[in-house]
Amino acid sequence: MASTKSALKKSAEALQNHQAPSWWRAAKLGIFIHWTPASIPAFAPTGYNMVVGEEVKNPHGFAESPYSEWYENSLRFPGSTVANHHTATYGQKPFSDFGPEWEAGLAHWDPVEWASRFAATGARYVVLVAKHMEGYCLWPSAVPNPHRPNWNSSRDVVGELASAVRQAGMKFGLYYSGGFDATWNDHPIGSFGDVPLAVPRGGYPEYAAAQVRELIDRYQPSVLWNDICWPAPREELIPILEYYYQAVPDGVINDRFLCWSPLWKMARYKFVRKIINNAAAKSAKKAAGLVPPKPEFFDVRTPEYTTYDEIQSVPWECVRGMDHSFGYNRASRPEDFITRQDLLWSFSDIVAKGGNLLINIGPRGEDAQIPEPQVERLGWLQDFTAEAKDALFDTQPWSVAEGSDESGLEVRYTASPDSVHALVRGPVNHLRSLTFTGLKSETATSKGVALVCRNDNHGTTVEINTDLSPDVPLEISFPEGKRSQA
């Protein structure tokens, strides 16, 4: 017994000390894919944020989730927007009927075309949802589901996309919903307080562990992206993570492997659920969004639809959709999608603070196509990274992340081994010079062209040869740039 405890302690220490590999830190941009049977009905209410403000305290707030991939959960709440929509559109049709319809849509799927489109954005890794909370598997799993047999794709979607992504020069990762699986536990999730009650027990931890090991063996994912929590205590999780790193030495795990605890059973009491919801509301208010609780084992943090205000010492990625959902939502309006200005400036801000952007696409279920508003935004990223790649990829934070030029324009800074880079958000008018206070450099370039550059007590002033845009940040590089002592 003592030797077992000693070995477990040693393993835990090794996992705690594991660091995100250099490839991930340098990547800066990844593509997330939520594509499940819920992308057939593809519906969620818009205009409601369930993880910000007082809504977090609402014991039934998740019934109105803007995440279309939560369709089946929202359906369990009579009178919810989704339940009413489902009855009006599909009558009494069970959610499970969407599985075969989703698989039929694969006849139109071209994984190579997807991979080519993703690579063109400059993305260096792709994370596919292999199994979401409805329990449907995007690979022909050899691990039988005793509650819903054959609840999986007969076509190896995971394997085909893994091959296409790697051939396009990117890393391939997998998302797995370890904390939720409705085929094992269909407890309605109305709020954060219900989460402990919805985590399946019984034979599920063994089932989930077997599936994750299967995914590791078959596909060697460069990212193992769990969600919600891990449904077993730490002594059962540690061997799985060890197994993963042995199979993928340069692999990455996220921060959503919080281990199940017997104390979670206390959530059956209403007052405990209220305490959980109040704590979640306080956290959401502080973070302006969802930041998962920090587990014992992780390589990277994953704030959701929010970012950090300062440079972080721990690797992190902002994970978000292009609208208010991860899965495809055909109810989304043009105003629900992130604008070009916000997307590109947010990306610049994230990189300046040491993070990556894991931007999500939600393909349609009926024909496996990426909707046009999402294609458009992939194009915006493609154009931007082609011009500003030196300031984005293979960089690290400079001594300061943000600032402004002398006229008040917002600036984000990054650094590479031989240069400081500035990303400037411009006005509509036509400035012809920029002065960067706190920066000294003898030379400057933009888009590969040398700029006239001079230094004085105010900092470094450059003459620019292009119009600034409020939508697309301008990249300026300063070889051998350094902080001003003035």
C-alpha positions as CSV (number, residue, x, y, z in Angstrom):
1,M,0.0,0.0,0.0
2,A,2.8,2.4,0.9
3,S,4.6,1.7,-2.4
4,T,1.4,2.4,-4.3
5,K,0.9,5.7,-2.5
6,S,4.5,6.6,-3.2
7,A,4.2,5.8,-6.9
8,L,1.0,7.8,-7.2
9,K,2.6,10.8,-5.5
10,K,5.6,10.6,-7.9
11,S,3.3,10.3,-10.9
12,A,1.2,13.3,-9.7
13,E,4.3,15.4,-9.2
14,A,5.5,14.6,-12.7
15,L,2.1,15.6,-14.2
16,Q,2.0,18.8,-12.1
17,N,5.5,19.8,-13.5
18,H,4.6,19.0,-17.1
19,Q,4.8,22.1,-19.4
20,A,3.1,23.0,-22.6
21,P,5.4,22.2,-25.5
22,S,7.1,24.9,-27.6
23,W,5.0,24.1,-30.7
24,W,1.8,24.9,-28.9
25,R,3.2,28.1,-27.4
26,A,4.3,29.3,-30.8
27,A,1.1,28.3,-32.6
28,K,-1.1,31.3,-31.6
29,L,-4.1,30.2,-33.8
30,G,-6.1,27.0,-33.7
31,I,-9.4,25.9,-35.1
32,F,-12.1,24.2,-32.9
33,I,-14.9,22.2,-34.6
34,H,-18.3,21.5,-33.0
35,W,-20.2,19.2,-35.4
36,T,-22.6,16.8,-33.8
37,P,-26.2,15.6,-34.3
38,A,-27.4,18.8,-32.7
39,S,-26.2,20.6,-35.9
40,I,-29.3,19.0,-37.6
41,P,-31.9,21.0,-35.7
42,A,-29.2,23.7,-35.3
43,F,-31.2,25.9,-33.0
44,A,-30.6,28.0,-29.9
45,P,-32.1,31.2,-28.6
46,T,-30.0,34.3,-29.3
47,G,-29.4,37.4,-27.2
48,Y,-28.9,35.6,-23.9
49,N,-25.6,35.0,-22.1
50,M,-25.9,32.3,-19.5
51,V,-22.4,32.8,-18.0
52,V,-22.4,36.6,-17.4
53,G,-24.2,38.7,-14.8
54,E,-27.2,37.7,-12.7
55,E,-28.2,35.1,-15.3
56,V,-25.6,32.8,-13.7
57,K,-27.8,32.6,-10.5
58,N,-30.9,31.5,-12.5
59,P,-31.5,27.8,-11.5
60,H,-32.9,27.2,-15.0
61,G,-30.7,29.6,-17.0
62,F,-29.0,26.9,-19.0
63,A,-32.4,26.0,-20.5
64,E,-32.0,29.1,-22.6
65,S,-28.4,28.4,-23.5
66,P,-27.2,30.1,-26.7
67,Y,-25.1,27.1,-27.4
68,S,-26.9,25.0,-30.0
69,E,-24.8,21.9,-29.1
70,W,-26.8,22.0,-25.8
71,Y,-30.0,21.4,-27.8
72,E,-30.9,18.1,-26.1
73,N,-30.4,19.5,-22.6
74,S,-32.5,22.5,-23.4
75,L,-35.2,20.2,-24.8
76,R,-35.6,18.7,-21.3
77,F,-37.1,21.9,-19.9
78,P,-40.8,22.2,-20.8
79,G,-41.6,25.6,-22.1
80,S,-38.0,26.5,-23.0
81,T,-37.4,28.2,-26.3
82,V,-35.8,25.1,-27.7
83,A,-38.7,22.8,-26.4
84,N,-41.3,25.0,-28.0
85,H,-39.3,25.2,-31.3
86,H,-38.8,21.4,-31.3
87,T,-42.5,20.7,-30.8
88,A,-43.5,23.2,-33.5
89,T,-40.9,21.9,-36.0
90,Y,-40.5,18.2,-35.2
91,G,-43.4,17.2,-33.1
92,Q,-42.5,14.3,-30.8
93,K,-39.4,13.3,-32.7
94,P,-36.7,12.1,-30.3
95,F,-33.3,13.7,-30.4
96,S,-31.7,10.3,-31.2
97,D,-33.3,10.5,-34.7
98,F,-30.9,13.3,-35.6
99,G,-27.9,10.9,-35.4
100,P,-28.6,9.0,-38.7
101,E,-29.5,12.3,-40.4
102,W,-26.2,13.8,-39.3
103,E,-24.4,10.7,-40.7
104,A,-26.3,11.0,-44.0
105,G,-24.8,14.5,-44.4
106,L,-21.3,13.0,-44.5
107,A,-21.9,12.2,-48.1
108,H,-21.2,15.8,-48.8
109,W,-18.1,16.1,-46.6
110,D,-14.6,16.8,-47.9
111,P,-12.1,16.7,-45.1
112,V,-9.2,17.7,-47.4
113,E,-11.1,20.9,-48.4
114,W,-11.7,21.7,-44.7
115,A,-8.0,21.2,-43.8
116,S,-6.9,23.4,-46.7
117,R,-9.2,26.2,-45.6
118,F,-8.0,25.9,-42.0
119,A,-4.3,25.9,-43.0
120,A,-4.8,29.0,-45.1
121,T,-5.7,31.0,-42.0
122,G,-2.3,30.3,-40.5
123,A,-3.8,28.0,-37.9
124,R,-1.3,25.5,-36.6
125,Y,-3.6,23.1,-34.9
126,V,-7.2,21.8,-35.2
127,V,-9.3,20.4,-32.3
128,L,-12.3,18.3,-33.3
129,V,-15.1,17.4,-30.9
130,A,-15.0,13.6,-30.9
131,K,-17.8,13.2,-28.4
132,H,-20.0,16.0,-26.9
133,M,-22.5,15.9,-24.1
134,E,-25.1,13.9,-26.1
135,G,-22.7,11.0,-26.2
136,Y,-22.5,10.6,-29.9
137,C,-19.1,9.5,-31.1
138,L,-17.5,10.7,-34.4
139,W,-15.6,7.5,-34.8
140,P,-16.6,3.8,-34.9
141,S,-15.7,3.1,-31.2
142,A,-15.0,-0.4,-30.2
143,V,-16.1,0.5,-26.7
144,P,-19.9,-0.4,-26.5
145,N,-22.4,2.0,-25.1
146,P,-24.8,-0.2,-23.1
147,H,-27.5,2.6,-23.0
148,R,-27.6,3.6,-26.7
149,P,-26.0,1.0,-28.9
150,N,-24.5,2.2,-32.2
151,W,-24.7,5.9,-31.1
152,N,-21.7,6.7,-33.3
153,S,-20.7,7.4,-36.8
154,S,-19.9,4.3,-38.9
155,R,-17.5,6.5,-40.9
156,D,-14.3,7.3,-39.2
157,V,-14.7,11.1,-39.1
158,V,-12.0,11.5,-36.5
159,G,-9.5,9.4,-38.5
160,E,-10.2,11.1,-41.9
161,L,-9.9,14.6,-40.5
162,A,-6.8,13.7,-38.6
163,S,-5.1,12.5,-41.8
164,A,-6.2,15.6,-43.8
165,V,-5.1,18.0,-41.1
166,R,-1.7,16.5,-40.7
167,Q,-1.1,16.3,-44.4
168,A,-1.9,20.1,-44.5
169,G,0.9,20.6,-42.0
170,M,-1.1,21.2,-38.8
171,K,-1.3,19.4,-35.5
172,F,-4.5,17.5,-34.7
173,G,-6.3,17.4,-31.3
174,L,-9.4,16.0,-29.9
175,Y,-12.1,17.2,-27.6
176,Y,-13.9,14.7,-25.3
177,S,-16.8,15.5,-23.0
178,G,-15.6,13.6,-20.0
179,G,-18.0,15.3,-17.6
180,F,-21.3,14.9,-19.4
181,D,-22.9,12.1,-21.4
182,A,-26.6,12.1,-21.7
183,T,-26.8,8.4,-22.6
184,W,-25.5,7.6,-19.1
185,N,-27.1,10.5,-17.1
186,D,-29.8,12.7,-18.6
187,H,-30.3,14.9,-15.5
188,P,-31.5,18.3,-16.7
189,I,-28.7,20.9,-16.3
190,G,-30.3,24.1,-15.4
191,S,-27.3,25.9,-13.9
192,F,-23.8,25.4,-12.6
193,G,-25.4,24.0,-9.5
194,D,-26.7,21.0,-11.5
195,V,-23.4,20.1,-13.0
196,P,-22.3,17.8,-10.1
197,L,-25.6,15.9,-10.4
198,A,-25.3,15.5,-14.2
199,V,-21.8,13.8,-14.1
200,P,-22.5,10.1,-14.7
201,R,-21.3,7.5,-12.2
202,G,-21.7,3.8,-12.1
203,G,-19.9,2.2,-15.2
204,Y,-19.4,5.5,-16.9
205,P,-15.9,6.4,-15.6
206,E,-14.6,3.1,-16.9
207,Y,-16.4,3.7,-20.2
208,A,-14.9,7.2,-20.6
209,A,-11.4,6.0,-19.7
210,A,-11.6,3.2,-22.2
211,Q,-12.8,5.6,-24.9
212,V,-10.1,8.1,-24.2
213,R,-7.4,5.4,-24.3
214,E,-8.9,4.2,-27.6
215,L,-8.7,7.8,-29.0
216,I,-5.0,8.0,-27.9
217,D,-4.2,4.6,-29.4
218,R,-5.9,5.2,-32.7
219,Y,-5.2,8.9,-33.4
220,Q,-2.4,10.1,-31.1
221,P,-4.0,13.5,-30.6
222,S,-1.5,16.4,-30.1
223,V,-4.1,18.1,-27.8
224,L,-6.4,16.2,-25.4
225,W,-9.1,18.7,-24.6
226,N,-11.5,17.5,-22.0
227,D,-14.6,19.3,-20.9
228,I,-16.6,19.9,-17.8
229,C,-14.6,17.6,-15.5
230,W,-13.2,14.1,-15.2
231,P,-15.9,11.7,-13.8
232,A,-13.5,9.8,-11.5
233,P,-11.1,10.6,-8.6
234,R,-7.5,11.6,-9.2
235,E,-6.1,8.1,-8.7
236,E,-8.1,7.0,-11.7
237,L,-7.2,10.1,-13.8
238,I,-3.4,10.0,-13.2
239,P,-2.8,6.7,-15.1
240,I,-4.8,8.0,-18.1
241,L,-2.7,11.2,-18.3
242,E,0.5,9.3,-17.9
243,Y,-0.7,7.0,-20.7
244,Y,-1.3,10.0,-22.9
245,Y,2.1,11.6,-22.4
246,Q,3.8,8.3,-23.0
247,A,2.0,8.0,-26.4
248,V,2.3,11.7,-27.3
249,P,5.4,13.1,-25.6
250,D,4.8,16.6,-27.0
251,G,1.0,16.5,-26.2
252,V,-1.1,19.1,-24.5
253,I,-3.9,18.8,-22.0
254,N,-6.3,21.6,-21.1
255,D,-7.6,22.7,-17.7
256,R,-10.9,20.9,-17.6
257,F,-9.8,17.7,-15.9
258,L,-11.2,18.7,-12.5
259,C,-11.7,15.3,-10.7
260,W,-15.0,14.1,-9.4
261,S,-15.3,14.1,-5.6
262,P,-17.8,12.3,-3.3
263,L,-18.6,15.8,-2.0
264,W,-20.4,16.6,-5.2
265,K,-23.3,14.4,-4.0
266,M,-24.1,17.4,-1.7
267,A,-25.5,19.2,-4.8
268,R,-28.7,17.2,-4.3
269,Y,-29.5,19.9,-1.7
270,K,-31.0,23.1,-3.0
271,F,-29.0,25.3,-0.7
272,V,-25.8,23.8,-2.0
273,R,-26.8,24.4,-5.6
274,K,-27.5,28.0,-4.6
275,I,-24.0,28.3,-3.1
276,I,-22.5,26.9,-6.3
277,N,-24.5,29.3,-8.5
278,N,-23.6,32.3,-6.3
279,A,-19.9,31.4,-6.5
280,A,-20.1,30.9,-10.3
281,A,-21.8,34.3,-10.6
282,K,-19.0,35.9,-8.6
283,S,-16.3,34.3,-10.8
284,A,-18.1,35.1,-14.0
285,K,-18.4,38.8,-13.0
286,K,-14.7,39.0,-12.2
287,A,-13.7,37.3,-15.4
288,A,-16.4,38.8,-17.6
289,G,-17.1,35.3,-18.8
290,L,-16.3,31.7,-18.1
291,V,-12.9,30.7,-16.7
292,P,-12.8,27.1,-15.6
293,P,-11.7,26.3,-12.0
294,K,-8.1,25.4,-11.9
295,P,-7.6,21.6,-11.6
296,E,-4.5,19.8,-10.2
297,F,-3.3,18.8,-13.7
298,F,-3.2,21.0,-16.8
299,D,-0.8,22.5,-19.4
300,V,-2.9,25.4,-20.6
301,R,-5.8,27.5,-19.3
302,T,-9.0,27.9,-21.5
303,P,-11.1,31.0,-20.7
304,E,-14.3,30.9,-22.7
305,Y,-15.6,33.9,-24.6
306,T,-13.3,36.1,-22.5
307,T,-9.7,37.0,-22.2
308,Y,-7.2,38.3,-19.6
309,D,-6.3,41.9,-19.0
310,E,-2.6,41.3,-18.5
311,I,0.2,39.1,-19.7
312,Q,-0.1,35.6,-18.2
313,S,2.7,33.5,-16.8
314,V,0.7,30.3,-17.6
315,P,0.0,29.3,-21.3
316,W,-3.6,30.0,-22.2
317,E,-6.0,30.0,-25.1
318,C,-9.2,31.9,-25.6
319,V,-11.9,29.6,-26.8
320,R,-14.9,31.0,-28.6
321,G,-17.3,30.7,-31.4
322,M,-17.8,33.2,-34.3
323,D,-21.3,33.9,-33.0
324,H,-22.8,33.1,-29.5
325,S,-22.7,29.4,-30.1
326,F,-20.1,26.7,-30.9
327,G,-22.4,24.4,-32.8
328,Y,-24.1,25.7,-35.9
329,N,-27.1,27.9,-35.0
330,R,-29.3,28.7,-38.0
331,A,-31.2,31.3,-35.8
332,S,-28.1,33.5,-35.5
333,R,-28.5,36.9,-37.0
334,P,-25.8,39.0,-38.7
335,E,-25.4,41.1,-35.6
336,D,-24.8,37.9,-33.5
337,F,-21.4,37.3,-35.3
338,I,-18.1,38.9,-34.2
339,T,-17.1,41.8,-36.5
340,R,-13.9,41.9,-38.4
341,Q,-12.6,44.7,-36.2
342,D,-13.4,42.8,-33.0
343,L,-12.0,39.4,-34.3
344,L,-8.7,40.7,-35.5
345,W,-8.1,43.1,-32.6
346,S,-9.0,40.4,-30.1
347,F,-6.6,38.0,-31.7
348,S,-3.9,40.7,-31.5
349,D,-4.6,41.4,-27.9
350,I,-4.6,37.7,-27.0
351,V,-1.2,37.1,-28.6
352,A,0.2,40.2,-26.9
353,K,-0.7,38.7,-23.6
354,G,0.8,35.3,-24.3
355,G,-2.3,33.4,-25.4
356,N,-3.6,31.5,-28.4
357,L,-6.9,31.9,-30.1
358,L,-8.9,28.7,-30.5
359,I,-11.6,30.0,-32.9
360,N,-14.6,27.6,-33.4
361,I,-16.5,26.7,-36.6
362,G,-19.8,25.0,-36.5
363,P,-20.5,23.2,-39.8
364,R,-24.1,22.3,-40.9
365,G,-25.3,18.9,-40.1
366,E,-27.4,18.3,-43.2
367,D,-24.6,18.8,-45.8
368,A,-21.3,19.0,-43.8
369,Q,-20.6,22.5,-45.2
370,I,-19.2,25.5,-43.3
371,P,-21.8,28.3,-43.3
372,E,-20.9,31.4,-45.3
373,P,-20.6,33.8,-42.3
374,Q,-18.0,31.5,-40.8
375,V,-16.1,31.1,-44.1
376,E,-16.0,34.9,-44.3
377,R,-14.3,35.2,-41.0
378,L,-11.8,32.5,-41.8
379,G,-11.0,34.6,-44.8
380,W,-10.5,37.7,-42.6
381,L,-8.0,35.7,-40.5
382,Q,-6.3,34.4,-43.6
383,D,-5.7,38.0,-45.0
384,F,-4.6,39.3,-41.6
385,T,-2.1,36.6,-40.8
386,A,-0.6,36.9,-44.3
387,E,0.3,40.5,-43.6
388,A,1.0,40.4,-39.8
389,K,2.5,36.9,-39.5
390,D,5.8,38.3,-38.1
391,A,3.9,39.9,-35.2
392,L,1.8,36.9,-34.4
393,F,3.4,33.5,-34.9
394,D,6.4,32.3,-33.0
395,T,6.3,35.3,-30.8
396,Q,6.1,35.9,-27.0
397,P,4.9,38.8,-25.0
398,W,7.2,41.9,-24.9
399,S,7.9,43.6,-21.6
400,V,4.5,45.3,-21.9
401,A,1.5,44.0,-23.8
402,E,-0.3,47.2,-24.6
403,G,0.1,50.9,-25.0
404,S,-0.8,53.7,-27.3
405,D,1.0,56.0,-29.7
406,E,1.4,59.7,-28.9
407,S,-2.0,60.5,-30.6
408,G,-3.8,57.9,-28.5
409,L,-4.1,55.0,-30.9
410,E,-4.3,51.6,-29.3
411,V,-1.2,49.4,-29.7
412,R,-0.4,45.8,-28.8
413,Y,3.2,44.6,-28.6
414,T,4.8,41.2,-29.2
415,A,8.4,40.1,-29.4
416,S,10.5,37.7,-31.4
417,P,14.2,36.9,-30.8
418,D,15.4,39.9,-32.9
419,S,12.5,42.3,-33.1
420,V,9.7,44.1,-31.2
421,H,6.4,44.2,-33.1
422,A,3.5,46.6,-32.8
423,L,0.0,46.0,-33.9
424,V,-1.8,49.3,-34.3
425,R,-5.6,49.9,-34.4
426,G,-6.1,52.9,-36.6
427,P,-8.7,55.6,-37.1
428,V,-10.6,56.3,-40.2
429,N,-8.6,59.4,-41.0
430,H,-5.3,59.4,-42.8
431,L,-2.4,59.7,-40.4
432,R,1.1,59.6,-41.9
433,S,3.2,59.2,-38.8
434,L,3.1,57.3,-35.6
435,T,5.1,58.0,-32.4
436,F,5.6,55.0,-30.1
437,T,6.3,56.2,-26.6
438,G,8.4,54.0,-24.4
439,L,10.1,52.3,-27.4
440,K,13.5,52.9,-29.0
441,S,14.6,51.5,-32.4
442,E,16.8,52.7,-35.2
443,T,14.8,50.9,-37.9
444,A,11.2,49.9,-38.6
445,T,9.4,47.9,-41.3
446,S,5.9,47.2,-42.3
447,K,4.7,44.6,-44.8
448,G,8.4,44.0,-45.6
449,V,9.0,47.6,-46.5
450,A,11.5,49.8,-44.6
451,L,9.9,52.9,-42.9
452,V,11.5,56.2,-42.2
453,C,12.3,56.1,-38.5
454,R,13.6,58.6,-36.0
455,N,14.1,58.8,-32.2
456,D,13.7,61.6,-29.7
457,N,12.8,62.0,-26.1
458,H,9.2,61.0,-26.8
459,G,10.1,57.6,-28.3
460,T,10.3,56.4,-31.9
461,T,8.4,58.0,-34.7
462,V,7.8,56.2,-38.0
463,E,6.5,57.6,-41.3
464,I,3.8,55.1,-42.5
465,N,3.2,54.4,-46.2
466,T,-0.3,53.1,-45.9
467,D,-3.7,54.2,-44.6
468,L,-4.6,52.9,-41.1
469,S,-7.8,50.9,-40.8
470,P,-10.1,50.6,-37.8
471,D,-10.8,47.0,-38.9
472,V,-7.4,45.6,-39.7
473,P,-4.5,46.2,-37.3
474,L,-1.3,47.5,-38.9
475,E,1.8,45.5,-38.1
476,I,5.1,47.4,-37.6
477,S,8.3,45.6,-36.7
478,F,11.3,47.2,-34.9
479,P,14.4,45.1,-35.3
480,E,16.4,45.3,-32.1
481,G,13.7,47.4,-30.5
482,K,13.9,48.0,-26.8
483,R,12.2,49.8,-23.9
484,S,12.9,53.5,-23.7
485,Q,14.5,54.8,-20.5
486,A,13.0,58.2,-20.9
